[in-house]
């Protein structure tokens, strides 16, 4: 009898031990996303707007800074817009404003706390618009030095806030081949990804610019799955299919209530679905925002047209609830999970 009890105890302890190992293993495999309030499981993000803005300062990299705005005024002005989308079921908001263009981690964190939304902030530099928002050091520093700056924000937090970025946001000029500076910014993003696992979100436009960037990433061993082709609506549907087949994320931004644009985006999503690539689609408004220097932040476009216009149109065209969940929830969870993606 004693021997039987001993055996039972041993097996019970072994079972508990094995269950602990399985639980730890499952927990360790969970994808995670970095928000302004810290890590969350990707499964907690829910409906996500993947490319929006809270605040923009158009004055230029040589003049912008926290002294240019009052944090409390920005939060007070923007909070109702966040409360509004929370009412639509939105749970996560990605602020794609990089450094030197009006990024403020403390504003983002306060809005997250007050609205209950997960907010993700970015590191990186914005190279479009005649490089007005690229700091001077970017011309003389190497891609390794730029990556080191961005990795410092990842490892230590932005400035002295302790708030860590959840994506790398860059931008390239869309109407010409990549300049030496822009190629360097893309290379710096590749190096930063390989050390951090942060997804690269690039303001791009035409397919030619997307594929130029993908070649740079692949040269450094970074998988296209780490790359979000922002403003992919500026490319052809053929290029969207090609990029998606390579693994890149197809981000259709600038959604508005305009009927022609709703038809355009619906057609692109139908094409992705027809090619079994709806699992690579992302949607957002590229909307907002509080404009620094304008009275009361200027005119702000709400973040609601996807919910009011595009999703109803998709449903009319036969998109199921599962399709909508894939686009608005599951794809962002996969696209923005922090993990190193190598070829």
Secondary structure, DSSP 8 states (H G I E B T S, - for coil): -HHHHHHHHHHHHHHHHHHHHHHHHHHHHS-EEEETTEEEEGGG--EEEEEE-SEE-TT-TTT-SGGGS-HHHHHHHHHHHHHHHHHTTEEEEEE---TTTT--HHHHHHHHHHH--EEE-EES-B--TTTTTS-THHHHS-HHHHHHHHHHHHHH-STTS----SEEEEE--SSSS--HHHHHHHHHHHHHHHHH--EEEEE--SHHHHHHHHHHHHHTTB-GGGEEEETGGGS-HHHHHHHHHHT-EEEE----S-HHHHHHHHHHHHHHHHTT-GGGEEE----B-EETTSGGG---B-S-HIIIIIHHHHHHTT--HHHHHIIIIIHHHHHTS----B-
